[in-house]
Amino acid sequence: MTEVSQNESATRRTSATGYLFGVPVGDLGFFASLLISFATGFIAFFASTFLAIVAVLFYNSAMHGTIDFARTYSRVGLPVGLLVLAATLAYMGTLWVKRQIRRT
């Protein structure tokens, strides 16, 4: 196989349905889809909470504010984590259902 045809097949594979950045997420099972969805939700929760804590830190330092850091968990981290969890569950669930329908 030539280098050009290998690149073309890789391009087709990554642009096909069920592939995300070259990873075949459409071929995952039910529990793997759940695991990836919840892991993505946790990552979003922790990343957004971290960024919110840093933002509150800078705001409190610059403006001599008294914003409580505990609010970053409930006002920023939790909504972002739940939103990302719902979005990934919908996406991964849709891919799983399509795969189950295709099998029958």
C-alpha positions as MATLAB code, in Angstrom:
seq = 'MTEVSQNESATRRTSATGYLFGVPVGDLGFFASLLISFATGFIAFFASTFLAIVAVLFYNSAMHGTIDFARTYSRVGLPVGLLVLAATLAYMGTLWVKRQIRRT';
ca = [
       0.000    0.000    0.000;
       1.391    3.366   -0.905;
       1.729    6.253    1.497;
      -1.009    8.221   -0.253;
      -3.586    5.428    0.041;
      -2.708    4.917    3.728;
      -3.322    8.614    4.378;
      -6.628    8.458    2.486;
      -7.828    5.445    4.472;
      -6.841    7.163    7.728;
      -8.763   10.260    6.675;
     -11.837    8.196    5.827;
     -11.601    6.325    9.123;
     -11.382    9.497   11.227;
     -14.211   11.219    9.387;
     -16.544    8.213    9.593;
     -19.376    8.055   12.086;
     -18.322    6.827   15.507;
     -14.771    8.157   15.438;
     -13.633   11.044   17.625;
     -10.083   12.236   16.922;
      -9.320    8.838   15.409;
     -10.598    6.862   18.418;
     -13.362    4.368   17.546;
     -15.884    5.448   20.206;
     -18.708    3.957   18.130;
     -17.340    0.465   18.769;
     -17.445    0.681   22.563;
     -19.790   -1.430   24.640;
     -22.423   -0.218   27.091;
     -20.242   -0.169   30.214;
     -17.257    1.334   28.406;
     -19.509    4.124   27.136;
     -20.782    4.757   30.665;
     -17.258    4.768   32.044;
     -16.014    7.261   29.476;
     -19.048    9.493   30.009;
     -18.619    9.623   33.768;
     -14.856   10.106   33.471;
     -15.427   13.051   31.139;
     -17.938   14.530   33.593;
     -15.470   14.184   36.473;
     -12.692   15.779   34.446;
     -14.949   18.695   33.519;
     -16.009   19.121   37.162;
     -12.454   19.220   38.470;
     -11.103   21.403   35.656;
     -13.879   23.983   35.934;
     -13.616   24.016   39.734;
      -9.875   24.588   39.499;
     -10.299   27.449   37.047;
     -13.033   28.975   39.210;
     -10.842   28.774   42.322;
      -7.989   30.487   40.485;
     -10.371   33.194   39.227;
     -11.751   33.786   42.738;
      -8.191   33.868   44.086;
      -7.204   36.586   41.632;
     -10.432   38.506   42.223;
     -10.053   38.381   46.012;
      -6.418   39.455   45.758;
      -6.937   42.288   43.289;
     -10.245   43.680   44.566;
      -9.846   42.763   48.243;
     -13.029   40.739   47.892;
     -14.417   38.194   50.298;
     -15.892   35.591   47.958;
     -15.972   32.179   49.613;
     -14.002   29.526   47.732;
     -16.631   26.900   48.577;
     -19.018   28.596   46.137;
     -16.821   27.502   43.230;
     -17.881   23.893   43.765;
     -21.611   24.499   43.837;
     -21.893   27.466   41.475;
     -19.342   26.502   38.810;
     -17.999   22.959   39.132;
     -21.237   21.088   39.712;
     -23.273   22.657   36.871;
     -20.421   22.297   34.375;
     -19.760   18.696   35.416;
     -23.431   17.743   35.158;
     -23.821   19.499   31.808;
     -20.795   17.709   30.328;
     -21.960   14.410   31.846;
     -25.387   14.799   30.239;
     -23.871   15.727   26.883;
     -21.444   12.807   26.845;
     -24.115   10.360   28.014;
     -26.346   11.525   25.166;
     -23.539   11.290   22.599;
     -22.170    7.935   23.736;
     -25.676    6.552   24.236;
     -26.655    7.561   20.720;
     -23.591    5.828   19.293;
     -24.326    2.696   21.326;
     -27.984    2.590   20.245;
     -27.016    3.077   16.578;
     -24.592    0.186   16.883;
     -27.252   -2.044   18.449;
     -29.730   -1.179   15.687;
     -27.104   -1.844   13.016;
     -26.462   -5.329   14.454;
     -30.082   -6.456   14.063;
];
